Amino acid sequence: MSERDVVNETPGLPATMASLASDLADLGVETGAMILVHASLSSLGWVCGGAVAVIEALSSAVGPGGTIVMPAMSWELSDPTDWEHPPVPRDWWPIIRRSMPAFDPQTTPTRQMGAIAECFRSYPGVLRSDHPHESFAAMGPHAGRITAEHPLEDGFGNRSPLGRLYDLQANVLLLGVGHDRNSSLHLAEVRALGDTAPKLHTGAPVLIDGQRRWVEYSVQAVDESDFPQLGRAFADATGLVRSGRIAQAHSMLMPQPALVDFGAEWLKVHRS
């Protein structure tokens, strides 16, 4: 498909940094806000400047006193015994564990996070937590606090960036994506299920004192299959979800602490 085809299939005017910032303000994103953003660039339609324009619009919307956070996960740095899409031959496993480059917050790319998050993780001034699988990237006054000391065993828990966002009264912005991409609901999972949740044993290459090491650890298994239902229940029960359009993307803004609290209670009832 040519660029002309893409433009012709996109009705109306193209999205720009200014129009995106205006749409964000209309949705309720305020100056000085702290927002955890999950986003799909393709959902916005044709954007003049692509992912960079979206990041600049977000920065304009929250201003210099605001903080922007995005997921920066890198699932490929995992134990090859768990790989399914596609799997690799068994005799490759020790080679992969021995030679896969260590996680580096500066250079390791995101995986399946979308073009905006991939662009954001290397943006000037962005910090990234040091979890090899479940890192988050942040820019703004609270970025250092949010990304510091991300324990291997607590990727989505109370000591993770999600837990710090909860303490800081952040908002969640779903920009053209649904609740199945809403990582804050994993914090609700951790709080709801605790020690009763199934565990996943995994491994990753990390840097320890400047040296590459393969480390193994256990984490709570996660399951987002019922998150869309949970998200609808939260919106219906609380009225705290603001919905609107950012360019062509259906988008939602909501307070993260209220979402996590509701989600934890909902999961206690609906998962057995």
Long-range contacts (C-beta under 8 A, 24 or more apart in sequence): 6-46, 7-46, 10-45, 10-46, 10-248, 12-45, 14-45, 14-46, 14-47, 14-48, 15-44, 15-45, 15-46, 15-47, 15-48, 15-53, 15-247, 15-248, 16-47, 16-48, 16-49, 16-53, 17-48, 17-49, 17-53, 17-56, 17-57, 17-60, 18-57, 19-247, 20-44, 20-47, 20-53, 20-54, 20-57, 20-58, 20-246, 20-247, 21-57, 21-60, 21-61, 23-244, 23-245, 23-246, 23-247, 24-57, 24-58, 24-61, 24-246, 25-61, 26-244, 27-173, 27-242, 27-244, 27-246, 27-251, 27-253, 28-242, 28-253, 29-58, 29-61, 29-62, 29-171, 29-173, 29-253, 30-62, 31-61, 31-62, 31-63, 31-65, 31-66, 32-62, 32-63, 32-65, 32-66, 33-61, 33-62, 33-66, 33-67, 33-171, 34-62, 34-66, 34-67, 34-69, 34-140, 34-142, 34-165, 34-168, 34-169, 34-170, 34-171, 35-62, 35-66, 35-67, 35-68, 35-69, 35-170, 35-171, 35-172, 35-173, 35-253, 36-69, 36-70, 36-136, 36-162, 36-165, 36-170, 36-171, 36-172, 36-173, 36-183, 36-184, 36-256, 37-68, 37-69, 37-70, 37-116, 37-173, 37-175, 38-70, 38-71, 38-172, 38-173, 38-174, 38-175, 38-177, 38-181, 38-182, 38-183, 39-70, 39-114, 39-116, 39-117, 39-173, 39-174, 39-175, 39-176, 39-177, 40-114, 40-116, 40-175, 40-176, 40-177, 40-249, 41-114, 41-115, 41-116, 41-176, 42-176, 43-175, 43-176, 43-177, 43-248, 43-249, 43-250, 44-175, 44-176, 44-246, 44-247, 44-248, 44-249, 45-247, 45-248, 45-249, 47-247, 50-115, 50-119, 51-115, 51-116, 51-118, 51-119, 51-120, 52-119, 54-116, 54-175, 55-116, 55-119, 55-120, 55-123, 59-139, 62-140, 64-140, 65-140, 65-141, 66-140, 67-138, 67-139, 67-140, 67-141, 67-142, 67-143, 67-146, 67-170, 68-120, 68-138, 68-139, 68-140, 69-136, 69-137, 69-138, 69-139, 69-143, 69-146, 69-161, 69-165, 69-170, 70-113, 70-116, 70-117, 70-120, 70-121, 70-136, 70-137, 70-138, 71-110, 71-113, 71-117, 71-135, 71-136, 71-137, 71-183, 72-110, 72-113, 72-117, 72-120, 72-121, 72-128, 72-129, 72-135, 72-136, 72-137, 73-110, 73-111, 73-112, 73-113, 73-133, 73-134, 73-135, 74-103, 74-108, 74-109, 74-110, 74-111, 74-132, 74-133, 74-135, 75-111, 75-112, 75-133, 76-111, 77-103, 77-108, 77-132, 77-133, 77-204, 77-205, 78-133, 78-202, 78-203, 78-204, 79-201, 79-202, 79-203, 79-204, 79-216, 82-200, 82-202, 97-203, 97-205, 97-214, 98-214, 100-205, 101-205, 101-212, 102-132, 102-205, 102-206, 102-207, 102-212, 102-213, 103-130, 103-131, 103-132, 103-135, 103-204, 103-205, 103-206, 103-207, 104-207, 105-129, 105-130, 105-135, 108-132, 116-175, 129-160, 129-161, 130-206, 131-155, 131-160, 132-204, 132-205, 132-206, 133-202, 133-204, 134-160, 136-160, 136-161, 136-162, 142-168, 152-204, 152-215, 152-217, 152-219, 153-217, 153-218, 153-219, 154-190, 154-219, 155-219, 156-183, 156-186, 156-187, 156-189, 156-190, 156-220, 156-222, 157-187, 157-190, 157-220, 158-187, 158-190, 158-191, 160-187, 162-186, 162-187, 163-187, 165-256, 166-256, 166-257, 166-260, 169-255, 169-256, 169-257, 170-255, 170-256, 170-257, 171-253, 171-254, 171-255, 171-256, 172-252, 172-253, 172-254, 172-255, 172-256, 172-259, 173-251, 173-252, 173-253, 174-251, 174-252, 174-253, 175-246, 175-249, 175-251, 176-246, 176-249, 176-250, 176-251, 178-227, 178-228, 178-231, 179-227, 179-228, 179-230, 179-231, 179-232, 180-224, 180-225, 180-227, 180-228, 182-224, 182-227, 182-231, 182-259, 184-256, 184-259, 184-260, 184-263, 185-224, 185-227, 185-230, 185-231, 185-259, 185-260, 185-263, 186-222, 186-224, 187-260, 188-230, 188-259, 188-260, 188-261, 188-262, 188-263, 188-264, 188-266, 188-267, 189-220, 189-222, 189-223, 189-263, 189-264, 189-267, 190-220, 191-260, 191-264, 192-263, 192-264, 192-265, 192-266, 192-267, 192-268, 192-271, 193-220, 193-267, 193-271, 197-221, 226-267, 226-270, 226-271, 229-270, 230-263, 230-266, 230-267, 230-270, 233-262, 233-266, 234-258, 234-259, 234-262, 234-263, 234-266, 237-262, 238-262
